[in-house]
Amino acid sequence: MFPTPDLSHFTRNDYNEIYEPDADSFLLLDALELKLNKILEQKPFIILEFGCG
């Protein structure tokens, strides 16, 4: 199981410049974890995550 990312080092001002993770971010982690073995079998050079946030 992937650990939940530690965001404690971010300050309130940091969130003016970065997207605060929400449910969709954690769903992505869950999906990657679920398919990790299949992904690693494919030996990808790059993985790109994109969204409207």
Beta strands, then each sheet from edge to edge (+ up, - down):
end
